């Protein structure tokens, strides 16, 4: 009996490891399994995680549906794991940057996600034993992949971030750089100058990604986001005469500390 019990524990640990990898890999739009039906629409009722989001966050996956993430067996018991992931964008930040750059920079600058994973039959709860560091490792690796797919370069692991006032209490952290292409604004009227355009940009914007998970009533919940890790500013020098020049300062006012606070507040509002 003890020997069989140990085997069950080992297989359960392996299951949890796989769930950590496949559950978060859904965020990157990929999976890792040889089963042909993994990733297909789920036949189980796995509602999307509930998020009490402010007007700042707009749901970008309104048609999201649960997906089959994993299937297997432990002894005579067959199980399946099903996940539901939703994504959000900080539309207020995007609009402000777009308006202030005359529409020349119009892209997401901060995104957030919420995920839920359930295991069937429910008596075999994937939320049991979530202390395993293997799950955190899987989450970290797939967050790196998701950021790379988003276009972030030089993605590297960073030290975990403590956030004791959030459900995960600690987040896995990755950092990278997002290239900002040079922007040219035409038809600029600069007094005492024959210039009609201004150019700025062409730099790298530091980006930070965080992801954490926790258990809730037999389910796994996960949440986090990707957001600027520094402000972006630039200066363009304009000569008006041989003796006079002026500087045009560009500051997107991204406020990284505020963005992080908003992501953490988003995670606090994730529930079943």
Secondary structure as a PSIPRED ss2 file (coil, helix, strand):
# PSIPRED VFORMAT (PSIPRED V4.0)

   1 X C   1.000  0.000  0.000
   2 X H   0.000  1.000  0.000
   3 X H   0.000  1.000  0.000
   4 X H   0.000  1.000  0.000
   5 X H   0.000  1.000  0.000
   6 X H   0.000  1.000  0.000
   7 X H   0.000  1.000  0.000
   8 X H   0.000  1.000  0.000
   9 X H   0.000  1.000  0.000
  10 X H   0.000  1.000  0.000
  11 X H   0.000  1.000  0.000
  12 X H   0.000  1.000  0.000
  13 X H   0.000  1.000  0.000
  14 X H   0.000  1.000  0.000
  15 X H   0.000  1.000  0.000
  16 X H   0.000  1.000  0.000
  17 X H   0.000  1.000  0.000
  18 X H   0.000  1.000  0.000
  19 X H   0.000  1.000  0.000
  20 X H   0.000  1.000  0.000
  21 X H   0.000  1.000  0.000
  22 X H   0.000  1.000  0.000
  23 X H   0.000  1.000  0.000
  24 X H   0.000  1.000  0.000
  25 X H   0.000  1.000  0.000
  26 X H   0.000  1.000  0.000
  27 X H   0.000  1.000  0.000
  28 X H   0.000  1.000  0.000
  29 X C   1.000  0.000  0.000
  30 X C   1.000  0.000  0.000
  31 X C   1.000  0.000  0.000
  32 X C   1.000  0.000  0.000
  33 X C   1.000  0.000  0.000
  34 X C   1.000  0.000  0.000
  35 X C   1.000  0.000  0.000
  36 X C   1.000  0.000  0.000
  37 X C   1.000  0.000  0.000
  38 X C   1.000  0.000  0.000
  39 X C   1.000  0.000  0.000
  40 X C   1.000  0.000  0.000
  41 X E   0.000  0.000  1.000
  42 X C   1.000  0.000  0.000
  43 X C   1.000  0.000  0.000
  44 X C   1.000  0.000  0.000
  45 X C   1.000  0.000  0.000
  46 X C   1.000  0.000  0.000
  47 X C   1.000  0.000  0.000
  48 X C   1.000  0.000  0.000
  49 X C   1.000  0.000  0.000
  50 X E   0.000  0.000  1.000
  51 X E   0.000  0.000  1.000
  52 X C   1.000  0.000  0.000
  53 X C   1.000  0.000  0.000
  54 X C   1.000  0.000  0.000
  55 X C   1.000  0.000  0.000
  56 X C   1.000  0.000  0.000
  57 X E   0.000  0.000  1.000
  58 X E   0.000  0.000  1.000
  59 X E   0.000  0.000  1.000
  60 X C   1.000  0.000  0.000
  61 X C   1.000  0.000  0.000
  62 X C   1.000  0.000  0.000
  63 X C   1.000  0.000  0.000
  64 X C   1.000  0.000  0.000
  65 X C   1.000  0.000  0.000
  66 X C   1.000  0.000  0.000
  67 X E   0.000  0.000  1.000
  68 X E   0.000  0.000  1.000
  69 X E   0.000  0.000  1.000
  70 X E   0.000  0.000  1.000
  71 X E   0.000  0.000  1.000
  72 X E   0.000  0.000  1.000
  73 X E   0.000  0.000  1.000
  74 X E   0.000  0.000  1.000
  75 X C   1.000  0.000  0.000
  76 X C   1.000  0.000  0.000
  77 X E   0.000  0.000  1.000
  78 X E   0.000  0.000  1.000
  79 X E   0.000  0.000  1.000
  80 X E   0.000  0.000  1.000
  81 X E   0.000  0.000  1.000
  82 X E   0.000  0.000  1.000
  83 X E   0.000  0.000  1.000
  84 X E   0.000  0.000  1.000
  85 X E   0.000  0.000  1.000
  86 X E   0.000  0.000  1.000
  87 X E   0.000  0.000  1.000
  88 X E   0.000  0.000  1.000
  89 X E   0.000  0.000  1.000
  90 X E   0.000  0.000  1.000
  91 X H   0.000  1.000  0.000
  92 X H   0.000  1.000  0.000
  93 X H   0.000  1.000  0.000
  94 X H   0.000  1.000  0.000
  95 X H   0.000  1.000  0.000
  96 X H   0.000  1.000  0.000
  97 X H   0.000  1.000  0.000
  98 X H   0.000  1.000  0.000
  99 X H   0.000  1.000  0.000
 100 X H   0.000  1.000  0.000
 101 X C   1.000  0.000  0.000
 102 X C   1.000  0.000  0.000
 103 X C   1.000  0.000  0.000
 104 X C   1.000  0.000  0.000
 105 X C   1.000  0.000  0.000
 106 X C   1.000  0.000  0.000
 107 X C   1.000  0.000  0.000
 108 X C   1.000  0.000  0.000
 109 X C   1.000  0.000  0.000
 110 X E   0.000  0.000  1.000
 111 X E   0.000  0.000  1.000
 112 X E   0.000  0.000  1.000
 113 X E   0.000  0.000  1.000
 114 X E   0.000  0.000  1.000
 115 X E   0.000  0.000  1.000
 116 X E   0.000  0.000  1.000
 117 X E   0.000  0.000  1.000
 118 X E   0.000  0.000  1.000
 119 X E   0.000  0.000  1.000
 120 X E   0.000  0.000  1.000
 121 X C   1.000  0.000  0.000
 122 X C   1.000  0.000  0.000
 123 X C   1.000  0.000  0.000
 124 X C   1.000  0.000  0.000
 125 X C   1.000  0.000  0.000
 126 X C   1.000  0.000  0.000
 127 X C   1.000  0.000  0.000
 128 X C   1.000  0.000  0.000
 129 X C   1.000  0.000  0.000
 130 X C   1.000  0.000  0.000
 131 X C   1.000  0.000  0.000
 132 X C   1.000  0.000  0.000
 133 X H   0.000  1.000  0.000
 134 X H   0.000  1.000  0.000
 135 X H   0.000  1.000  0.000
 136 X H   0.000  1.000  0.000
 137 X H   0.000  1.000  0.000
 138 X H   0.000  1.000  0.000
 139 X H   0.000  1.000  0.000
 140 X H   0.000  1.000  0.000
 141 X H   0.000  1.000  0.000
 142 X H   0.000  1.000  0.000
 143 X H   0.000  1.000  0.000
 144 X H   0.000  1.000  0.000
 145 X H   0.000  1.000  0.000
 146 X H   0.000  1.000  0.000
 147 X H   0.000  1.000  0.000
 148 X H   0.000  1.000  0.000
 149 X H   0.000  1.000  0.000
 150 X H   0.000  1.000  0.000
 151 X C   1.000  0.000  0.000
 152 X C   1.000  0.000  0.000
 153 X E   0.000  0.000  1.000
 154 X E   0.000  0.000  1.000
 155 X E   0.000  0.000  1.000
 156 X E   0.000  0.000  1.000
 157 X E   0.000  0.000  1.000
 158 X E   0.000  0.000  1.000
 159 X E   0.000  0.000  1.000
 160 X E   0.000  0.000  1.000
 161 X E   0.000  0.000  1.000
 162 X E   0.000  0.000  1.000
 163 X E   0.000  0.000  1.000
 164 X C   1.000  0.000  0.000
 165 X C   1.000  0.000  0.000
 166 X C   1.000  0.000  0.000
 167 X C   1.000  0.000  0.000
 168 X C   1.000  0.000  0.000
 169 X E   0.000  0.000  1.000
 170 X E   0.000  0.000  1.000
 171 X E   0.000  0.000  1.000
 172 X E   0.000  0.000  1.000
 173 X E   0.000  0.000  1.000
 174 X E   0.000  0.000  1.000
 175 X E   0.000  0.000  1.000
 176 X E   0.000  0.000  1.000
 177 X E   0.000  0.000  1.000
 178 X E   0.000  0.000  1.000
 179 X E   0.000  0.000  1.000
 180 X C   1.000  0.000  0.000
 181 X C   1.000  0.000  0.000
 182 X C   1.000  0.000  0.000
 183 X E   0.000  0.000  1.000
 184 X E   0.000  0.000  1.000
 185 X E   0.000  0.000  1.000
 186 X C   1.000  0.000  0.000
 187 X C   1.000  0.000  0.000
 188 X C   1.000  0.000  0.000
 189 X C   1.000  0.000  0.000
 190 X C   1.000  0.000  0.000
 191 X C   1.000  0.000  0.000
 192 X C   1.000  0.000  0.000
 193 X C   1.000  0.000  0.000
 194 X C   1.000  0.000  0.000
 195 X C   1.000  0.000  0.000
 196 X C   1.000  0.000  0.000
 197 X C   1.000  0.000  0.000
 198 X E   0.000  0.000  1.000
 199 X E   0.000  0.000  1.000
 200 X E   0.000  0.000  1.000
 201 X C   1.000  0.000  0.000
 202 X C   1.000  0.000  0.000
 203 X C   1.000  0.000  0.000
 204 X E   0.000  0.000  1.000
 205 X E   0.000  0.000  1.000
 206 X E   0.000  0.000  1.000
 207 X E   0.000  0.000  1.000
 208 X E   0.000  0.000  1.000
 209 X E   0.000  0.000  1.000
 210 X E   0.000  0.000  1.000
 211 X E   0.000  0.000  1.000
 212 X E   0.000  0.000  1.000
 213 X E   0.000  0.000  1.000
 214 X E   0.000  0.000  1.000
 215 X E   0.000  0.000  1.000
 216 X E   0.000  0.000  1.000
 217 X C   1.000  0.000  0.000
 218 X C   1.000  0.000  0.000
 219 X E   0.000  0.000  1.000
 220 X E   0.000  0.000  1.000
 221 X E   0.000  0.000  1.000
 222 X E   0.000  0.000  1.000
 223 X E   0.000  0.000  1.000
 224 X E   0.000  0.000  1.000
 225 X E   0.000  0.000  1.000
 226 X E   0.000  0.000  1.000
 227 X E   0.000  0.000  1.000
 228 X E   0.000  0.000  1.000
 229 X C   1.000  0.000  0.000
 230 X C   1.000  0.000  0.000
 231 X C   1.000  0.000  0.000
 232 X C   1.000  0.000  0.000
 233 X E   0.000  0.000  1.000
 234 X E   0.000  0.000  1.000
 235 X E   0.000  0.000  1.000
 236 X E   0.000  0.000  1.000
 237 X E   0.000  0.000  1.000
 238 X E   0.000  0.000  1.000
 239 X E   0.000  0.000  1.000
 240 X C   1.000  0.000  0.000
 241 X C   1.000  0.000  0.000
 242 X C   1.000  0.000  0.000
 243 X C   1.000  0.000  0.000
 244 X C   1.000  0.000  0.000
 245 X E   0.000  0.000  1.000
 246 X E   0.000  0.000  1.000
 247 X E   0.000  0.000  1.000
 248 X E   0.000  0.000  1.000
 249 X E   0.000  0.000  1.000
 250 X E   0.000  0.000  1.000
 251 X E   0.000  0.000  1.000
 252 X C   1.000  0.000  0.000
 253 X C   1.000  0.000  0.000
 254 X C   1.000  0.000  0.000
 255 X C   1.000  0.000  0.000
 256 X H   0.000  1.000  0.000
 257 X H   0.000  1.000  0.000
 258 X H   0.000  1.000  0.000
 259 X H   0.000  1.000  0.000
 260 X H   0.000  1.000  0.000
 261 X H   0.000  1.000  0.000
 262 X H   0.000  1.000  0.000
 263 X H   0.000  1.000  0.000
 264 X H   0.000  1.000  0.000
 265 X H   0.000  1.000  0.000
 266 X H   0.000  1.000  0.000
 267 X H   0.000  1.000  0.000
 268 X H   0.000  1.000  0.000
 269 X C   1.000  0.000  0.000
 270 X E   0.000  0.000  1.000
 271 X E   0.000  0.000  1.000
 272 X C   1.000  0.000  0.000
